[in-house]
Amino acid sequence: MDRRKKYTRMILKDSLMKILKEKPISTITVKEICELADINRSTFYSHFSDQFDLLYKIEEELIEDMNETLSQYNYTKEEEAIQMTEKMLDYVAANSDKCQTLFSEHGDATFQKRVMMIAHQFTVKNWMTVNNVDKEISEYISMFVVSGSIHVIINWLDNGMDKSPKEMADIMIKLTNKGLASF
């Protein structure tokens, strides 16, 4: 892709993210995005089919990056679990503005579910296999751990990342492995 196309897509993505901070995707129009980006609608439509397609592409980039980050680690060892979680939180911190916007009530609700599935695939699934968790309850445990972790990350972002990624990783792994009694 040439530089002009990359620049146009970047401007459109940035414009959508700015608007998404203020209002839900369902109320955002292509016209608004184009006006903020100072790009005409025909140019928009040469890159994306609508505002939902644009949002989906932004989410996909984030999910691909998460997949790359998580696939570098083996969650079966507690030490690597902390490293992997810390790297993931480093990634979230480096992309905090984008993550906070996408996880907000203005973003697409399915994005959170997609992130939860990735977290399940890379972390909880391996952890449960290693710890011989009963398959009958594994899905419940997985949803509890993953959704709790995502909400902890959202709260961390909303609190201005008041703890370091390492501190948050330690808290999350401790909760996952030892529960509330460990505090």
Backbone bond lengths (Angstrom), bond angles and torsions (degrees), N, CA, C in turn:
res aa  C-N    CA-C-N  psi(-1)  N-CA   C-N-CA  omega(-1)  CA-C   N-CA-C  phi
1 M - - - 1.445 - - 1.539 108.68 -
2 D 1.320 116.04 133.99 1.467 118.23 -178.60 1.529 111.83 -76.31
3 R 1.332 115.12 168.13 1.464 121.49 -174.28 1.521 113.05 -60.91
4 R 1.315 117.16 -37.60 1.463 119.90 -178.99 1.525 111.46 -64.20
5 K 1.326 116.69 -42.49 1.466 120.31 179.11 1.523 110.55 -66.18
6 K 1.326 116.39 -41.72 1.466 119.99 178.04 1.524 110.68 -62.04
7 Y 1.325 115.75 -43.02 1.465 120.27 179.61 1.534 110.55 -63.83
8 T 1.323 117.23 -45.20 1.461 121.19 -179.97 1.517 110.73 -60.01
9 R 1.330 116.68 -45.82 1.466 120.15 179.12 1.529 111.22 -63.74
10 M 1.320 116.59 -40.06 1.464 120.35 178.88 1.534 110.58 -62.41
11 I 1.316 117.38 -44.53 1.468 121.77 180.00 1.526 110.48 -64.01
12 L 1.311 117.15 -42.06 1.466 120.22 178.86 1.525 111.03 -64.97
13 K 1.314 117.00 -42.18 1.470 120.83 178.30 1.525 110.38 -63.43
14 D 1.312 116.48 -46.35 1.470 120.32 179.32 1.532 111.02 -60.89
15 S 1.322 115.99 -40.44 1.465 120.05 -179.46 1.523 110.97 -64.88
16 L 1.324 116.68 -44.32 1.460 119.01 178.22 1.523 110.45 -61.92
17 M 1.320 117.46 -43.37 1.469 120.42 -178.74 1.529 110.96 -61.92
18 K 1.332 117.71 -37.71 1.471 120.52 177.78 1.527 110.76 -64.34
19 I 1.304 116.64 -45.07 1.463 120.54 -179.44 1.523 110.66 -68.10
20 L 1.331 116.39 -37.37 1.463 122.19 -177.99 1.529 112.19 -63.31
21 K 1.313 117.31 -23.06 1.470 120.80 176.66 1.530 110.94 -68.03
22 E 1.329 115.56 -25.34 1.457 121.02 -174.72 1.525 114.30 -100.50
23 K 1.329 116.95 -29.28 1.457 118.85 -175.03 1.518 111.23 -151.48
24 P 1.325 116.88 158.58 1.467 121.23 -177.83 1.529 112.72 -68.02
25 I 1.323 114.64 153.34 1.462 120.85 -179.59 1.523 111.66 -57.64
26 S 1.306 117.40 -33.33 1.475 120.98 -177.59 1.526 113.09 -66.07
27 T 1.321 117.27 -18.22 1.473 119.95 -179.79 1.531 112.79 -107.16
28 I 1.312 116.95 0.19 1.465 121.03 -179.67 1.526 109.25 -88.20
29 T 1.329 115.71 137.08 1.466 120.02 179.27 1.525 110.47 -108.59
30 V 1.320 114.67 158.24 1.465 120.84 175.67 1.529 109.04 -61.27
31 K 1.318 116.24 -37.34 1.471 121.19 179.63 1.537 110.39 -57.91
32 E 1.334 117.44 -45.27 1.476 121.27 178.96 1.523 111.37 -60.54
33 I 1.315 115.73 -45.45 1.469 120.56 -179.04 1.526 109.55 -61.52
34 C 1.328 116.30 -45.90 1.467 121.09 -178.90 1.523 112.11 -64.16
35 E 1.325 116.28 -39.93 1.466 119.60 178.86 1.525 111.05 -63.06
36 L 1.323 117.07 -44.97 1.456 120.57 179.59 1.522 111.02 -66.63
37 A 1.320 116.73 -38.16 1.470 121.04 -178.85 1.531 112.23 -79.63
38 D 1.335 116.65 -12.87 1.463 123.15 -175.20 1.531 110.65 58.24
39 I 1.327 113.75 46.80 1.464 122.22 -179.78 1.520 107.01 -131.32
40 N 1.338 116.77 142.13 1.466 117.59 -179.17 1.528 111.40 -77.76
41 R 1.315 114.41 159.91 1.471 120.80 -174.14 1.525 112.75 -63.03
42 S 1.310 117.28 -35.74 1.473 118.59 -179.99 1.531 110.58 -64.04
43 T 1.327 116.66 -34.44 1.466 120.07 175.93 1.527 109.58 -66.66
44 F 1.332 116.77 -42.75 1.464 120.50 176.98 1.523 109.71 -55.58
45 Y 1.328 116.20 -50.84 1.465 120.82 -175.43 1.530 113.07 -69.63
46 S 1.310 117.36 -15.83 1.478 118.37 174.28 1.535 110.84 -76.91
47 H 1.330 116.21 -13.42 1.470 120.68 179.86 1.529 113.10 -110.68
48 F 1.329 117.13 -36.74 1.467 121.91 -174.20 1.520 109.70 -137.97
49 S 1.332 116.35 151.83 1.466 119.26 -178.97 1.533 112.07 -80.62
50 D 1.338 117.09 -31.47 1.460 121.69 177.57 1.530 108.53 -168.27
51 Q 1.346 116.76 -175.68 1.465 120.70 -177.99 1.531 111.76 -65.41
52 F 1.321 117.08 -29.24 1.470 120.73 179.67 1.534 110.56 -71.33
53 D 1.319 115.73 -37.97 1.465 120.78 176.81 1.530 109.75 -63.84
54 L 1.313 116.58 -42.70 1.469 121.45 177.73 1.525 110.33 -61.29
55 L 1.307 117.64 -46.69 1.462 121.47 178.37 1.528 110.54 -61.49
56 Y 1.320 116.79 -43.21 1.458 121.46 179.49 1.537 110.86 -59.49
57 K 1.324 117.30 -40.75 1.474 121.24 179.25 1.532 110.60 -64.88
58 I 1.318 116.87 -40.33 1.468 121.03 176.92 1.527 109.59 -61.94
59 E 1.322 115.94 -46.44 1.469 120.85 179.80 1.524 110.96 -62.97
60 E 1.329 116.73 -41.69 1.469 120.99 -179.85 1.524 111.65 -60.50
61 E 1.334 116.89 -41.82 1.465 120.14 178.05 1.525 110.45 -59.75
62 L 1.310 116.12 -44.39 1.456 121.02 179.80 1.533 110.47 -64.30
63 I 1.305 117.10 -43.42 1.464 121.45 -179.36 1.531 110.91 -66.29
64 E 1.325 117.60 -40.45 1.467 120.56 176.81 1.524 110.58 -61.18
65 D 1.330 116.37 -43.24 1.469 120.06 177.49 1.523 110.95 -62.02
66 M 1.335 116.98 -41.55 1.464 120.72 178.20 1.523 110.85 -62.84
67 N 1.321 116.18 -43.53 1.463 120.36 178.18 1.522 111.19 -59.28
68 E 1.324 116.82 -44.98 1.469 120.70 178.81 1.522 110.93 -61.65
69 T 1.315 116.40 -44.58 1.463 120.92 -179.86 1.518 111.12 -62.65
70 L 1.325 117.23 -48.12 1.460 121.41 -175.67 1.523 113.20 -71.92
71 S 1.315 117.86 -30.64 1.462 119.83 -177.08 1.527 112.78 -71.53
72 Q 1.308 117.79 -7.97 1.462 121.61 178.72 1.524 112.84 -83.19
73 Y 1.316 118.06 -5.90 1.460 121.07 -173.34 1.520 112.27 -123.84
74 N 1.318 114.44 156.81 1.453 122.43 177.17 1.519 107.19 -114.48
75 Y 1.320 115.86 111.59 1.458 120.51 -173.06 1.524 113.40 -75.81
76 T 1.315 117.58 -0.66 1.461 119.10 -177.00 1.525 112.64 -73.22
77 K 1.300 117.46 -20.18 1.465 120.77 178.46 1.526 108.44 -104.51
78 E 1.333 116.58 132.13 1.463 120.09 -176.09 1.528 111.58 -60.06
79 E 1.323 116.91 -38.98 1.463 120.46 179.87 1.532 110.51 -61.26
80 E 1.336 116.81 -43.94 1.458 120.12 178.24 1.522 111.39 -69.89
81 A 1.316 117.07 -30.16 1.464 120.34 177.95 1.526 109.78 -62.78
82 I 1.320 116.25 -41.89 1.466 119.96 178.51 1.527 109.75 -66.65
83 Q 1.332 117.03 -43.11 1.470 120.60 179.16 1.529 110.97 -61.64
84 M 1.346 116.04 -45.43 1.453 120.56 -179.51 1.526 110.96 -62.99
85 T 1.316 116.19 -45.05 1.461 120.61 180.00 1.522 110.35 -64.12
86 E 1.316 116.40 -41.07 1.465 120.11 177.96 1.531 110.70 -63.79
87 K 1.325 117.92 -43.54 1.470 120.89 178.13 1.526 110.64 -61.31
88 M 1.329 115.55 -41.22 1.459 119.63 178.43 1.530 110.27 -62.93
89 L 1.329 116.54 -42.71 1.461 120.42 179.03 1.527 111.06 -69.27
90 D 1.329 117.74 -33.23 1.470 121.03 173.00 1.533 109.35 -60.12
91 Y 1.326 115.14 -43.28 1.465 120.37 178.84 1.533 110.41 -62.64
92 V 1.318 116.03 -46.14 1.472 120.60 179.37 1.536 109.58 -61.38
93 A 1.334 116.89 -42.65 1.470 120.45 179.70 1.525 111.04 -63.48
94 A 1.328 116.65 -42.07 1.470 120.51 179.99 1.530 111.43 -66.61
95 N 1.314 116.77 -25.98 1.469 122.54 179.95 1.529 110.57 -117.04
96 S 1.320 115.74 33.31 1.464 120.76 -171.40 1.528 113.24 -58.67
97 D 1.303 117.62 -40.79 1.461 120.22 -178.01 1.534 110.27 -62.90
98 K 1.322 115.84 -46.99 1.459 121.07 179.96 1.532 110.54 -65.71
99 C 1.329 116.87 -46.24 1.470 120.70 -179.17 1.522 111.45 -62.46
100 Q 1.322 116.25 -44.80 1.455 119.40 -178.99 1.528 110.81 -62.18
101 T 1.311 117.41 -40.43 1.462 121.26 179.22 1.523 111.09 -67.20
102 L 1.328 117.14 -44.98 1.461 120.19 -178.04 1.529 112.15 -68.17
103 F 1.337 116.99 -31.83 1.458 120.44 178.96 1.525 112.78 -84.05
104 S 1.327 117.48 -7.40 1.465 120.35 -177.06 1.527 111.09 -73.34
105 E 1.318 114.68 171.79 1.464 119.99 178.86 1.526 111.72 -66.68
106 H 1.326 118.36 -14.18 1.466 121.37 179.00 1.519 112.47 -84.43
107 G 1.331 116.86 -17.21 1.457 120.75 -179.31 1.517 111.99 -77.85
108 D 1.294 115.00 -174.96 1.459 122.06 179.56 1.526 108.86 -85.08
109 A 1.322 116.80 124.68 1.475 121.66 -176.46 1.529 112.51 -61.18
110 T 1.306 117.34 -28.44 1.466 119.15 -179.38 1.525 111.96 -70.85
111 F 1.325 117.77 -21.01 1.461 120.41 179.39 1.527 110.69 -61.08
112 Q 1.321 116.69 -45.49 1.464 120.70 178.42 1.523 111.04 -58.64
113 K 1.318 116.70 -41.18 1.460 120.86 178.73 1.527 110.83 -64.47
114 R 1.314 117.11 -40.32 1.472 120.50 179.41 1.523 110.54 -65.48
115 V 1.323 117.08 -40.28 1.463 120.44 177.64 1.533 109.87 -65.68
116 M 1.319 116.30 -39.31 1.469 120.22 178.16 1.525 111.01 -62.14
117 M 1.309 118.01 -38.64 1.462 120.94 179.27 1.530 110.67 -65.82
118 I 1.317 117.23 -38.23 1.470 120.74 177.68 1.524 109.91 -65.70
119 A 1.313 115.63 -45.90 1.468 119.42 179.21 1.525 110.15 -60.63
120 H 1.314 116.40 -41.34 1.470 120.39 178.13 1.526 110.09 -61.74
121 Q 1.319 115.93 -47.23 1.464 121.53 -177.06 1.527 111.63 -59.13
122 F 1.311 117.44 -43.03 1.460 120.35 -173.34 1.521 114.42 -91.43
123 T 1.303 117.73 -24.65 1.454 117.63 -171.69 1.505 113.64 -117.06
124 V 1.286 116.22 -70.24 1.458 120.90 -171.76 1.524 111.33 -61.32
125 K 1.315 117.65 -42.22 1.461 121.53 -179.03 1.530 110.54 -56.42
126 N 1.332 116.65 -47.87 1.470 120.53 178.77 1.518 111.17 -66.59
127 W 1.326 116.67 -42.08 1.463 120.60 -179.12 1.524 110.44 -60.35
128 M 1.332 117.09 -42.46 1.462 120.45 -178.41 1.525 111.59 -69.18
129 T 1.326 117.34 -35.36 1.462 120.70 177.91 1.517 110.33 -64.71
130 V 1.327 116.53 -47.12 1.458 121.71 -179.44 1.521 111.54 -63.20
131 N 1.324 117.28 -37.74 1.467 121.65 -177.31 1.533 113.37 -92.14
132 N 1.327 117.19 11.99 1.470 123.26 177.30 1.532 113.24 49.57
133 V 1.321 116.08 48.85 1.467 120.95 179.57 1.533 108.86 -74.84
134 D 1.320 116.74 136.67 1.461 123.42 178.93 1.532 109.75 -55.64
135 K 1.321 116.08 126.97 1.464 120.98 -177.13 1.530 112.91 -62.32
136 E 1.317 117.83 -27.10 1.465 121.08 179.99 1.524 112.29 -63.50
137 I 1.314 117.00 -34.43 1.471 119.59 -178.16 1.528 112.66 -107.61
138 S 1.317 117.88 -1.73 1.470 120.76 -175.21 1.520 113.14 -60.16
139 E 1.332 117.39 -38.05 1.464 120.10 -179.59 1.524 111.08 -65.15
140 Y 1.325 117.44 -38.45 1.467 121.18 177.77 1.520 111.07 -66.19
141 I 1.320 115.44 -44.42 1.464 119.93 178.84 1.524 109.67 -61.89
142 S 1.322 115.79 -44.58 1.465 120.92 -179.67 1.520 111.32 -57.91
143 M 1.322 117.30 -50.34 1.464 120.51 -178.71 1.525 111.20 -62.95
144 F 1.308 116.84 -38.04 1.462 121.73 178.81 1.530 110.36 -62.31
145 V 1.321 116.15 -49.87 1.466 121.16 -177.23 1.525 111.09 -67.65
146 V 1.322 117.10 -48.22 1.465 120.51 -175.74 1.524 111.47 -67.54
147 S 1.338 117.76 -47.86 1.467 118.47 -178.49 1.525 110.45 -67.15
148 G 1.322 116.81 -37.03 1.464 119.64 175.59 1.515 111.81 -61.55
149 S 1.317 116.11 -43.32 1.468 120.70 -179.80 1.522 111.38 -64.17
150 I 1.317 116.59 -42.65 1.469 119.52 179.24 1.524 110.42 -63.62
151 H 1.317 116.97 -41.14 1.463 119.23 179.13 1.528 111.92 -69.58
152 V 1.309 117.30 -30.89 1.465 120.60 174.04 1.532 109.12 -65.22
153 I 1.323 116.91 -42.51 1.472 120.92 179.05 1.528 110.38 -64.64
154 I 1.329 117.31 -42.79 1.467 120.51 178.34 1.527 110.02 -61.25
155 N 1.315 117.11 -44.26 1.466 121.32 178.52 1.534 110.50 -62.96
156 W 1.314 116.53 -40.86 1.467 121.94 177.90 1.530 109.87 -60.45
157 L 1.332 117.35 -44.92 1.467 121.01 177.20 1.526 110.93 -62.78
158 D 1.337 116.24 -44.98 1.469 120.77 -179.53 1.525 112.15 -63.82
159 N 1.330 117.17 -27.00 1.470 121.71 178.26 1.528 112.53 -90.07
160 G 1.319 116.61 16.11 1.455 120.40 176.80 1.520 113.18 71.42
161 M 1.321 117.08 27.91 1.470 122.45 -179.84 1.524 110.29 50.82
162 D 1.334 115.12 56.15 1.458 123.07 -175.18 1.528 114.06 -68.90
163 K 1.312 117.70 -9.80 1.459 122.39 174.78 1.522 107.67 -124.12
164 S 1.319 116.51 156.20 1.460 120.30 179.55 1.529 109.54 -72.34
165 P 1.339 117.26 159.16 1.471 119.13 175.75 1.536 112.14 -56.07
166 K 1.323 117.68 -35.98 1.466 120.03 179.14 1.525 111.01 -65.61
167 E 1.338 116.82 -43.98 1.469 120.01 178.09 1.525 110.95 -61.14
168 M 1.318 116.49 -43.14 1.463 120.40 179.67 1.531 111.00 -66.34
169 A 1.322 116.84 -40.41 1.474 120.62 178.16 1.522 109.94 -60.64
170 D 1.327 116.22 -44.36 1.471 120.40 179.12 1.533 110.87 -60.32
171 I 1.321 116.67 -44.26 1.470 121.28 -179.99 1.533 110.00 -62.31
172 M 1.319 116.26 -47.51 1.464 120.18 -176.21 1.532 111.74 -66.29
173 I 1.313 117.92 -41.91 1.468 120.84 179.71 1.522 110.22 -68.52
174 K 1.322 116.21 -39.48 1.466 120.21 178.44 1.529 110.33 -62.17
175 L 1.327 116.87 -44.77 1.469 120.86 177.62 1.529 111.22 -62.38
176 T 1.326 116.48 -43.15 1.465 120.97 -179.06 1.524 111.51 -64.82
177 N 1.321 116.07 -45.16 1.454 119.56 -173.96 1.528 114.71 -84.96
178 K 1.338 117.04 -31.21 1.465 118.43 -173.03 1.525 114.28 -125.32
179 G 1.331 117.45 -8.42 1.451 121.08 176.93 1.514 113.89 76.96
180 L 1.319 115.60 -173.25 1.464 122.50 -177.24 1.530 113.16 -63.99
181 A 1.312 116.32 -28.40 1.470 119.78 -178.41 1.523 111.96 -63.43
182 S 1.334 117.78 -19.20 1.463 120.46 -178.84 1.525 112.43 -74.62
183 F 1.332 117.24 -8.00 1.462 120.53 179.20 1.492 108.00 -103.41
